Amino acid sequence: MRRLPLVSPRLWLRRMVFWLGAVLVGLVAIAFAALADRAGEGFHRLVTHWPLLALVVSPACFALASYLTRTVFPGAQGSGIPQVIATLHMDDPRLVARILSLRIAVGKVLLTLLGLLGGGSIGREGPTVQVGASIMQALAQRLHLPRPETQRAMVLAGGAAGVAAAFNTPLAGIVFAIEELSHSYEGRTSGNVLTAVVIGGVVSLALVGNYTYFGVTQVDLPMGAAWAAVPLCAVLGGLCGGVFSWMLVRASTGLPGLAGRLLARHPVGFAALCGLLVALIGLASGGLTYGTGYAQARGLIEGETTLPASYFVSKLLATVVSYCSGIPGGIFAPSLSVGAGFGATLAEFLPVAPLGAMVLLGMVAYFSGVVQAPITAAVIVMEMTDGQNMIIPLMATSFIATGASRLICRRPLYGALAHRFLNVMERR
């Protein structure tokens, strides 16, 4: 008699592997978040008392991170999301295991913390995606799960659970898995992926409470003239995000001129120079551009702070320089911070729209322009600010911004970087 799927030991073993992996991803993501906050706070305290020390600390941390990336943790550079996307399209299990090894995951965490300790304009969310995928991949290997689709589902679930736990946004984790990581969904594994994402969110909820990443806002966008903010933020923010994406894609294929030659011949020295530039940008901005940009974005959303109109440009440049240095680190949080500053700047030209609404629209517009994943962008901003009142304007803005971004950067950033990564791996 055929065994029913509901009571199949093999099926329940697979489910338990997903659940155990999701719990581990949630725990690691929370620990990583706490350490990242401490690293950023440590640098902030240092430069608050001695601002010029950044001219020494940032180059030193960038150089050390670059050196360790190349000698001890090769493969740990960059965001981590393109690597995860690339592995979902690989057929060689040994290559996948090498890219998503626990050694690289440990390096990703340590070197991202080192970058934040040096004031780098980087985030922890992208690295958390790779770490989550690596944990799931290690479990699949340890338990000898043979089917390629099961292993891919575990990698997908690990990355998405990492997003859910990092931001405390389970819905965004699910959407991110569908829209950004996989671009497709297999019915046989979707239930396990969804469950893993929810479990990752529950672990975060249990340990750190029901918090919203960027605070709480009750702002809405009244019908009428205020809705002019939607196309204004969408088009301009999408174009800015497209420019940022184009620069990062261009940098991934090699920097032009003297910068490219210096990077090729002296990568550690080039990273130190990038650290010096980050320090100079930080000094010029009064220390606002260091780190993830979390505090600046939250202050704008909650109406507790104001930033100079130049903030979003300075933060954008600091993020580009940090990325080009080759040190590990993500762009999620810095991009959202750039978008918040962008929205606050545009609010000066459209006083009929509430400032809080402009900040949220700027965040979703710029972020959509960067990642070209409109649903993910809208859901992330909505969940991170408890901004359900803004969901329709956020969705409209994100779709328009994505279209505007594609006028400049034709391929989504993470997809283009993943394609580049695949080409590099195939040549080795």
GUTORDREN-930393 format. One line per 4 residues: number of its first residue (from 1); for each residue x, y, z of C-alpha. Coordinates in Angstrom, 3 decimals. Example, Ala and Ser with C-alpha at 12.3 -4.5 7.8 and 13.67 -1.06 7.14 Angstrom:
% residues 2
1> 12.300/-4.500/7.800 ~ 13.670/-1.060/7.140
***
This chain:
% residues 428
1> 0.000/0.000/0.000 ~ 1.385/3.397/-0.980 ~ 2.418/5.519/1.987 ~ 0.546/8.793/2.285
5> 2.743/11.894/1.911 ~ 1.416/13.238/5.203 ~ 3.044/10.433/7.208 ~ 6.083/9.790/5.021
9> 9.211/9.766/7.242 ~ 11.314/11.028/4.347 ~ 8.972/13.955/3.773 ~ 8.926/14.874/7.448
13> 12.725/14.593/7.641 ~ 13.018/17.087/4.803 ~ 10.575/19.420/6.510 ~ 12.458/19.202/9.796
17> 15.707/20.032/7.996 ~ 14.097/23.179/6.597 ~ 12.745/24.124/10.012 ~ 16.028/23.491/11.831
21> 17.922/25.440/9.203 ~ 15.506/28.350/9.469 ~ 15.983/28.490/13.251 ~ 19.767/28.510/12.829
25> 19.561/31.226/10.173 ~ 17.395/33.342/12.458 ~ 19.792/32.960/15.386 ~ 22.853/33.791/13.291
29> 21.116/36.763/11.654 ~ 20.191/38.236/15.028 ~ 23.695/37.741/16.427 ~ 25.181/39.281/13.272
33> 22.832/42.258/13.572 ~ 23.822/42.852/17.195 ~ 27.533/42.678/16.383 ~ 27.103/44.964/13.369
37> 25.359/47.535/15.541 ~ 28.217/47.376/18.059 ~ 30.828/47.796/15.325 ~ 29.063/50.825/13.882
41> 28.571/52.359/17.319 ~ 32.232/51.835/18.158 ~ 33.371/53.746/15.078 ~ 30.789/56.469/15.731
45> 32.024/56.995/19.299 ~ 35.606/57.148/18.071 ~ 35.039/59.786/15.379 ~ 32.697/61.779/17.599
49> 35.598/62.451/19.971 ~ 38.424/62.478/17.407 ~ 36.990/63.084/13.897 ~ 40.385/63.107/12.176
53> 41.122/59.574/13.373 ~ 38.855/58.409/10.554 ~ 41.672/59.312/8.156 ~ 43.724/56.531/9.751
57> 41.137/54.011/10.951 ~ 39.090/53.775/7.744 ~ 42.038/53.137/5.378 ~ 43.523/50.637/7.839
61> 40.273/48.677/8.230 ~ 39.579/48.704/4.489 ~ 43.121/47.523/3.713 ~ 42.977/44.755/6.311
65> 39.545/43.620/5.096 ~ 40.798/43.543/1.507 ~ 43.933/41.616/2.459 ~ 41.993/39.012/4.458
69> 39.414/38.699/1.682 ~ 42.118/37.844/-0.830 ~ 44.296/35.623/1.350 ~ 42.131/33.956/4.003
73> 38.544/34.249/2.741 ~ 38.651/34.382/-1.079 ~ 35.110/34.591/-2.418 ~ 33.783/36.614/0.515
77> 33.881/39.975/-1.264 ~ 30.818/41.959/-2.237 ~ 27.199/41.794/-1.176 ~ 26.523/38.057/-1.221
81> 23.165/38.204/-2.987 ~ 24.639/37.821/-6.519 ~ 26.541/34.758/-5.339 ~ 23.347/33.173/-4.006
85> 21.467/33.924/-7.235 ~ 24.344/32.432/-9.226 ~ 24.323/29.181/-7.235 ~ 20.616/28.728/-7.970
89> 21.573/28.446/-11.650 ~ 24.570/26.120/-11.189 ~ 24.489/22.390/-11.887 ~ 27.827/21.507/-10.276
93> 27.165/20.690/-6.589 ~ 30.867/20.949/-5.732 ~ 31.026/24.484/-7.074 ~ 27.895/25.451/-5.146
97> 29.376/23.966/-1.971 ~ 32.569/25.955/-2.495 ~ 30.768/29.272/-3.016 ~ 28.394/28.699/-0.098
101> 30.936/27.171/2.270 ~ 30.728/27.909/5.972 ~ 34.302/29.209/5.822 ~ 33.253/31.941/3.395
105> 30.147/32.621/5.498 ~ 32.301/33.153/8.596 ~ 34.590/35.414/6.597 ~ 31.597/37.345/5.303
109> 30.454/38.096/8.844 ~ 33.887/38.974/10.240 ~ 34.949/41.156/7.324 ~ 31.621/42.990/7.137
113> 32.048/43.810/10.825 ~ 35.579/45.020/10.088 ~ 34.246/47.250/7.305 ~ 31.647/48.747/9.639
117> 34.336/49.234/12.285 ~ 36.135/51.303/9.652 ~ 33.098/53.442/8.857 ~ 32.305/51.779/5.526
121> 28.979/52.695/3.933 ~ 27.850/49.082/3.834 ~ 25.019/46.981/5.214 ~ 24.721/43.546/6.771
125> 21.557/42.421/4.954 ~ 23.187/41.170/1.747 ~ 25.847/39.221/3.665 ~ 23.075/37.774/5.849
129> 21.432/36.368/2.717 ~ 24.639/34.537/1.770 ~ 25.203/33.359/5.336 ~ 21.642/32.014/5.502
133> 22.057/30.210/2.189 ~ 25.391/28.776/3.379 ~ 23.834/27.383/6.552 ~ 21.100/25.650/4.569
137> 23.617/24.349/2.023 ~ 25.749/22.901/4.834 ~ 22.708/21.110/6.276 ~ 21.802/19.693/2.869
141> 25.355/18.386/2.481 ~ 25.563/16.966/5.984 ~ 22.287/15.068/5.585 ~ 23.138/13.958/2.031
145> 19.982/15.307/0.439 ~ 20.423/14.051/-3.121 ~ 17.820/15.876/-5.183 ~ 19.109/19.089/-6.807
149> 15.719/20.797/-6.511 ~ 15.689/20.158/-2.754 ~ 19.161/21.636/-2.373 ~ 18.168/24.684/-4.442
153> 15.054/25.118/-2.331 ~ 17.161/25.055/0.825 ~ 19.537/27.690/-0.554 ~ 16.547/29.804/-1.560
157> 14.918/29.357/1.845 ~ 18.130/30.215/3.679 ~ 18.616/33.443/1.762 ~ 15.004/34.513/2.186
161> 14.956/33.588/5.878 ~ 18.051/35.746/6.262 ~ 16.149/38.752/4.896 ~ 13.157/38.028/7.139
165> 15.312/37.770/10.264 ~ 17.638/40.663/9.385 ~ 14.809/43.160/8.907 ~ 12.106/41.393/10.983
169> 10.029/41.379/7.779 ~ 8.686/37.868/7.025 ~ 6.462/38.994/4.159 ~ 9.371/40.813/2.516
173> 11.464/37.656/2.869 ~ 8.855/35.645/0.987 ~ 8.509/38.228/-1.777 ~ 12.292/38.575/-2.005
177> 12.625/34.817/-2.502 ~ 10.158/34.855/-5.372 ~ 10.981/38.130/-7.099 ~ 14.718/38.552/-6.627
181> 16.401/35.260/-5.803 ~ 14.598/32.664/-7.890 ~ 12.375/34.450/-10.443 ~ 10.335/31.240/-10.419
185> 8.644/28.957/-7.964 ~ 8.402/25.192/-7.779 ~ 5.184/23.962/-6.249 ~ 6.871/20.947/-4.680
189> 9.194/23.066/-2.558 ~ 7.328/26.353/-2.131 ~ 5.643/25.278/1.102 ~ 8.957/24.459/2.745
193> 10.488/27.736/1.567 ~ 7.568/29.760/2.916 ~ 7.662/27.909/6.223 ~ 11.401/28.491/6.585
197> 10.955/32.217/5.997 ~ 8.177/32.420/8.584 ~ 10.260/30.475/11.122 ~ 13.192/32.834/10.566
201> 10.860/35.742/11.273 ~ 9.433/34.031/14.362 ~ 12.929/33.485/15.788 ~ 13.647/37.182/15.308
205> 10.314/38.077/16.901 ~ 10.932/35.809/19.887 ~ 14.410/37.151/20.624 ~ 14.192/40.864/19.836
209> 10.461/41.536/20.023 ~ 7.909/42.936/17.612 ~ 9.893/45.909/16.398 ~ 9.948/47.769/13.094
213> 13.419/48.296/11.644 ~ 13.009/51.994/10.840 ~ 10.492/52.839/13.556 ~ 6.776/53.488/13.163
217> 5.016/56.050/11.012 ~ 1.302/56.728/10.689 ~ 1.690/59.080/7.756 ~ -0.478/58.809/4.665
221> -0.686/60.582/1.316 ~ -3.956/62.544/0.999 ~ -5.712/62.443/-2.347 ~ -5.267/65.506/-4.503
225> -2.213/67.614/-5.225 ~ -0.070/65.630/-2.779 ~ -0.166/62.684/-5.197 ~ 2.164/64.614/-7.480
229> 4.806/63.234/-5.124 ~ 4.369/59.760/-6.636 ~ 5.577/60.483/-10.201 ~ 8.091/63.060/-8.958
233> 9.784/60.681/-6.520 ~ 9.370/57.678/-8.806 ~ 10.978/59.120/-11.916 ~ 13.810/61.021/-10.240
237> 14.468/58.342/-7.621 ~ 14.376/55.585/-10.220 ~ 16.855/57.441/-12.415 ~ 19.207/57.998/-9.458
241> 18.948/54.336/-8.496 ~ 19.621/53.362/-12.103 ~ 22.764/55.492/-12.162 ~ 23.948/53.851/-8.942
245> 23.281/50.368/-10.346 ~ 25.024/51.209/-13.607 ~ 28.104/52.368/-11.701 ~ 28.239/49.147/-9.677
249> 27.754/46.939/-12.740 ~ 30.421/48.925/-14.568 ~ 32.781/48.584/-11.598 ~ 32.258/44.805/-11.550
253> 33.706/44.542/-15.069 ~ 36.755/46.638/-14.201 ~ 37.391/50.238/-13.282 ~ 38.666/52.553/-16.022
257> 41.993/54.365/-16.197 ~ 44.334/54.799/-13.266 ~ 41.838/53.381/-10.762 ~ 41.608/50.136/-12.722
261> 45.385/49.781/-12.978 ~ 45.831/50.477/-9.272 ~ 43.156/47.928/-8.365 ~ 44.759/45.280/-10.583
265> 48.320/45.817/-9.338 ~ 47.791/46.869/-5.722 ~ 44.314/45.764/-4.551 ~ 45.069/46.254/-0.861
269> 46.482/49.729/-1.479 ~ 43.439/50.531/-3.602 ~ 41.157/49.460/-0.737 ~ 43.113/51.725/1.628
273> 42.638/54.605/-0.811 ~ 38.901/53.878/-0.906 ~ 38.875/53.934/2.890 ~ 40.568/57.329/2.803
277> 37.929/58.629/0.370 ~ 35.152/57.307/2.613 ~ 36.760/59.130/5.549 ~ 37.031/62.380/3.564
281> 33.384/62.148/2.482 ~ 32.445/61.455/6.086 ~ 34.393/64.449/7.368 ~ 32.839/66.705/4.719
285> 29.348/65.525/5.705 ~ 29.918/65.989/9.418 ~ 30.078/62.242/10.010 ~ 26.656/61.533/8.502
289> 27.757/59.135/5.766 ~ 29.589/56.586/7.895 ~ 28.049/53.161/8.433 ~ 24.718/51.747/7.352
293> 22.773/55.021/7.446 ~ 20.163/53.423/9.696 ~ 20.081/56.220/12.287 ~ 19.727/58.942/9.660
297> 16.868/57.183/7.865 ~ 15.031/56.391/11.087 ~ 15.390/59.966/12.297 ~ 13.835/61.272/9.072
301> 10.976/58.767/9.151 ~ 10.084/59.546/12.760 ~ 10.494/63.281/12.209 ~ 13.196/63.607/14.858
305> 15.992/64.949/12.682 ~ 16.764/66.966/9.596 ~ 19.577/66.358/7.154 ~ 21.315/68.668/4.684
309> 20.079/68.496/1.104 ~ 23.464/67.127/0.051 ~ 23.184/64.074/2.316 ~ 21.775/61.684/-0.262
313> 24.511/62.548/-2.782 ~ 27.274/62.154/-0.187 ~ 25.847/58.859/1.057 ~ 25.499/57.563/-2.504
317> 29.140/58.376/-3.253 ~ 30.339/56.807/0.004 ~ 28.413/53.629/-0.847 ~ 29.876/53.458/-4.368
321> 33.409/53.908/-3.022 ~ 32.854/51.284/-0.310 ~ 31.597/48.811/-2.905 ~ 34.447/49.480/-5.340
325> 36.982/48.792/-2.584 ~ 36.148/45.087/-2.847 ~ 35.472/44.560/0.848 ~ 32.452/42.478/1.899
329> 29.271/44.400/2.610 ~ 25.755/44.923/1.345 ~ 23.895/47.870/-0.143 ~ 20.374/47.371/1.267
333> 20.504/49.680/4.289 ~ 22.730/52.349/2.681 ~ 20.407/52.471/-0.346 ~ 17.352/52.908/1.855
337> 19.163/55.686/3.711 ~ 20.075/57.398/0.428 ~ 16.433/57.154/-0.600 ~ 15.243/58.651/2.677
341> 17.566/61.622/2.236 ~ 16.475/61.953/-1.392 ~ 12.802/62.062/-0.398 ~ 13.461/64.636/2.311
345> 15.277/66.833/-0.213 ~ 12.399/66.627/-2.716 ~ 9.940/67.515/0.047 ~ 11.321/71.054/0.005
349> 9.994/71.448/-3.546 ~ 6.569/69.909/-2.845 ~ 5.349/71.287/0.483 ~ 1.797/70.094/-0.171
353> 2.909/66.498/0.522 ~ 3.676/65.418/4.118 ~ 7.401/65.150/4.846 ~ 7.053/61.623/6.216
357> 5.297/60.475/3.059 ~ 7.997/62.018/0.881 ~ 10.687/60.207/2.863 ~ 8.971/56.839/2.368
361> 8.354/57.490/-1.321 ~ 11.980/58.525/-1.775 ~ 13.135/55.331/-0.063 ~ 11.025/53.039/-2.222
365> 11.776/54.964/-5.425 ~ 15.541/54.896/-5.039 ~ 15.631/51.323/-3.736 ~ 13.403/50.140/-6.599
369> 15.730/51.908/-8.998 ~ 18.706/50.097/-7.498 ~ 17.360/46.527/-7.329 ~ 14.571/46.720/-9.950
373> 12.405/44.458/-7.792 ~ 9.346/46.679/-7.268 ~ 7.195/44.416/-5.104 ~ 10.095/43.548/-2.800
377> 10.994/47.231/-2.437 ~ 7.444/48.300/-1.602 ~ 6.867/45.475/0.879 ~ 10.227/46.000/2.617
381> 9.606/49.726/3.134 ~ 6.026/49.103/4.247 ~ 6.989/46.393/6.754 ~ 10.056/48.211/8.080
385> 8.041/51.345/8.902 ~ 4.639/49.816/9.723 ~ 3.365/52.019/6.912 ~ 0.262/50.142/5.753
389> -1.456/53.463/5.046 ~ 1.109/54.075/2.310 ~ 1.009/50.726/0.522 ~ -0.803/51.974/-2.624
393> 1.467/55.022/-3.144 ~ 4.498/52.852/-2.373 ~ 3.498/50.238/-4.943 ~ 2.759/52.838/-7.614
397> 6.059/54.588/-6.967 ~ 8.089/51.387/-7.012 ~ 6.742/50.227/-10.380 ~ 7.297/53.603/-12.045
401> 10.774/53.885/-10.509 ~ 11.738/50.452/-11.807 ~ 10.749/51.494/-15.324 ~ 12.738/54.720/-15.034
405> 15.773/52.834/-13.749 ~ 15.754/50.511/-16.760 ~ 16.280/53.492/-19.040 ~ 19.798/53.705/-17.583
409> 20.614/50.212/-16.297 ~ 18.866/47.687/-18.525 ~ 19.510/44.646/-16.338 ~ 18.624/44.356/-12.637
413> 21.692/44.940/-10.495 ~ 21.802/41.597/-8.707 ~ 21.016/39.677/-11.890 ~ 23.797/41.463/-13.776
417> 26.299/40.869/-10.970 ~ 25.238/37.208/-10.727 ~ 25.739/36.811/-14.491 ~ 29.171/38.387/-14.186
421> 30.001/36.061/-11.279 ~ 28.914/33.000/-13.292 ~ 31.115/34.034/-16.212 ~ 34.117/34.444/-13.914
425> 33.541/31.034/-12.308 ~ 33.162/29.332/-15.700 ~ 36.547/30.668/-16.835 ~ 38.329/29.208/-13.813
***
